[in-house]
Amino acid sequence: MRARDKAAVSALRATLAALDNAEAVSVGEAELRGLALEQSPVGVGVTEAARRELSERNVADVVRAEAAERLKVAAQLTAPAHADRAARLRAEAAVLLRFLDGPDAA
């Protein structure tokens, strides 16, 4: 596998996880306390929560934030010993930014 593909896979996996986290609904304090055992809901799926649906703009914001974080960390890695890590982070950011620019930008 080429190094470029590794950067793309790494960036896409992390960004998909960030999007999954962005879709999560917050749990209220009352829900954390729970119920007495006899009041607990029973059955398949009764404890499932609906996921938040992200708009296209929300998705773009998450992708942009992931790219910005990689560029920020790469800029902080100034020691020569970290040159490979900084280059990989910049490559990952480039992959993400290409998705924001659209398919015609590649």
C-alpha positions, 0 to 999 in steps of 0.5 A: 500500500502506498504511503498516500493511501495510508494517510487517506485511510487514517484521515477518513477513519478518524473523521468518520469517528468524529462524525459518529460522535457528532451524531450522538445525542447528549444524555441528561442527568436524569437518564444517568441516574436510571430507574429502579429495576422494576421500573426499567424498560424491557424489550429489544431496542427500548434503550436505543436513542435516535441519532442526531441527523447532521446537515451537509454544513455540519458534516463540512464543519466536522471535516474542516475541524479535523483538517484544521486540527491536523494542520495545527499539530503539524505546525507544532512539530518543528523538531527534525525528528518529527518531520515524518509525523508532520508530513503525514498530518499534512497529507491527511489534512490535504485528503480531507480538504479535497473532500470539501473542495468537491470531486472536481478539485482533484 
